[in-house]
Amino acid sequence: MSSGSDSSRSLPPYIFNTDEVDAYNGIVYKDNESILIRPSDDPEVTQIDSMRVPTPAMNSTSRSSRTRSARERIRSEFVKRLNDLPGAPVSLINIRDETTPSLRFTFVNESVLRKGVERLDSEFVAGCSKCRPDMGQGIGCEYTKICECLEYADVDVGRLDEAQRKIFDPTGDTSGLPKRFPYASSGHRQGCLVDFYLDRRAPIYECNRQCKCGPKCKNRCVQHGRKVKLEIFKTKDRGWGLRAREALRKGEFLDTYRGEIITDEEATRREEEAKTSKESYFYSLDKFADDDIFANEKPYVVDGELMGGPTRFINHSCEPNCRQYTVLYNKYDRRVYELAFFAYRDIRPSEELTFDYLDKEEEDQEAEELTSTQQSEGGKQQIECKCGAQKCRKWLWM
Ligand SMILES: C[S@@+](CC[C@H](N)C(=O)[O-])C[C@H]1O[C@@H](n2cnc3c(N)ncnc32)[C@H](O)[C@@H]1O
């Protein structure tokens, strides 16, 4: 034992409350369930007053230790990266231990297309040509009978007139019919995703830079980026997690899931190369997997493990408060699109943000059709789910 203290009094055993000890310098021993400290008879050992630890000398040593300063440098580098992010601030907090998320992770503002991944040429980006900023008494593209961006959006059946209703065929040409508009244009939930989209998970077609409606069009939300203040925090038992530092309204946009967009073959290669499963960072862009364009090709995959945004830290819950939706800025590009997270209900400030890794649509096919053996054979790993929800499914396949 060494110490900067020169106390040589003989001390009675002192019971530490271990939660409060930041630095230790003394002779301790265990007696039943208690940890006790006592002076040593060894003349080589400097005696200290256990009531005065940590001494200034201990603190200074600990502050200048290599491990500590390395930890501080890693943390400040990570925080610097967060501070450099555009949009509302993202903070980092860890009251559990002294770790920081890995610096191998690079924050990117948009996904990075890797070898073999192609998106439609910008000349094929189609915008709405008949819309105007002042159209429909300022309603804009919500005046959706003519907005071409909403060509493939679901028809608002409630707004069809008698004659239209009689001949309406949802699988046929729906141009000229009123469409479901994705975002609420007034009220408490102004700007939020409306219930129809929240529940039905229909693709969201936003306007784009080719459109004639102008930048103030209400059919632009995800493209404006994150507006919500976020916090990456260390959870008790699920690594890092994400929460918002403000209350969120049902349907409020959080951020997109970004990363490297890779081919299916590359995803398989990365999976095989990794010692543990990478599935939990993979997101398949398979919303339109039934389209003809996928007859000979498999959908691309977003790998968010080493590149992405703060949403990469969102943990799974069997009763989630967020959901992920498909957003297109170019209605014709159904292979490369945005994965956007929206609040699925009102969320209190600092409540952990979660989504269901086994999405409802997938759940029907995967969880119910595949047996456990098939899932293990398919290379999926089973881990214990610690979401703590009442209806927790207990296991996560990754
Ligand atoms: C996309 S990451 C989420 C961020 C992660 N917690 C971290 O520290 O980087 C997915 C990983 O988080 C952990 N995880 C997420 N939700 C979980 C849950 N409900 N139960 C147990 N582990 C979970 C698993 O280790 C999973 O592989």
The ligand as a Tripos MOL2 file, in Angstrom:
@<TRIPOS>MOLECULE
LIG
   27    29     1     0     0
SMALL
NO_CHARGES

@<TRIPOS>ATOM
      1 C1        -28.5600   -2.2220  -33.1900 C.3       1 LIG1
      2 S1        -27.7180   -2.6260  -31.7500 S.3       1 LIG1
      3 C2        -28.3960   -1.5410  -30.5850 C.3       1 LIG1
      4 C3        -27.3160   -0.7810  -29.8540 C.3       1 LIG1
      5 C4        -26.5390   -1.6320  -28.9190 C.3       1 LIG1
      6 N1        -27.2250   -1.7530  -27.6460 N.3       1 LIG1
      7 C5        -25.1380   -1.0630  -28.7190 C.2       1 LIG1
      8 O1        -24.6840   -0.9250  -27.5870 O.co2     1 LIG1
      9 O2        -24.4710   -0.7990  -29.7420 O.co2     1 LIG1
     10 C6        -28.3770   -4.2210  -31.3860 C.3       1 LIG1
     11 C7        -27.7300   -4.9440  -30.2310 C.3       1 LIG1
     12 O3        -28.1840   -4.4020  -28.9800 O.3       1 LIG1
     13 C8        -28.5010   -5.4420  -28.0490 C.3       1 LIG1
     14 N2        -29.9480   -5.4200  -27.7790 N.ar      1 LIG1
     15 C9        -30.8480   -4.5890  -28.3310 C.ar      1 LIG1
     16 N3        -32.0640   -4.7930  -27.8370 N.ar      1 LIG1
     17 C10       -31.9710   -5.7920  -26.9560 C.ar      1 LIG1
     18 C11       -32.9130   -6.4640  -26.1130 C.ar      1 LIG1
     19 N4        -34.1960   -6.1500  -26.0850 N.pl3     1 LIG1
     20 N5        -32.4440   -7.4660  -25.3210 N.ar      1 LIG1
     21 C12       -31.1430   -7.7990  -25.3350 C.ar      1 LIG1
     22 N6        -30.2020   -7.1950  -26.1030 N.ar      1 LIG1
     23 C13       -30.6040   -6.2080  -26.9050 C.ar      1 LIG1
     24 C14       -28.0750   -6.7390  -28.7170 C.3       1 LIG1
     25 O4        -26.7530   -6.9900  -28.3190 O.3       1 LIG1
     26 C15       -28.1010   -6.4170  -30.1850 C.3       1 LIG1
     27 O5        -27.1930   -7.1990  -30.9230 O.3       1 LIG1
@<TRIPOS>BOND
     1     1     2 1
     2     2     3 1
     3     2    10 1
     4     3     4 1
     5     4     5 1
     6     5     6 1
     7     5     7 1
     8     7     8 2
     9     7     9 1
    10    10    11 1
    11    11    12 1
    12    11    26 1
    13    12    13 1
    14    13    14 1
    15    13    24 1
    16    14    15 ar
    17    14    23 ar
    18    15    16 ar
    19    16    17 ar
    20    17    18 ar
    21    17    23 ar
    22    18    19 1
    23    18    20 ar
    24    20    21 ar
    25    21    22 ar
    26    22    23 ar
    27    24    25 1
    28    24    26 1
    29    26    27 1
@<TRIPOS>SUBSTRUCTURE
     1 LIG1         1 GROUP 0 **** ****
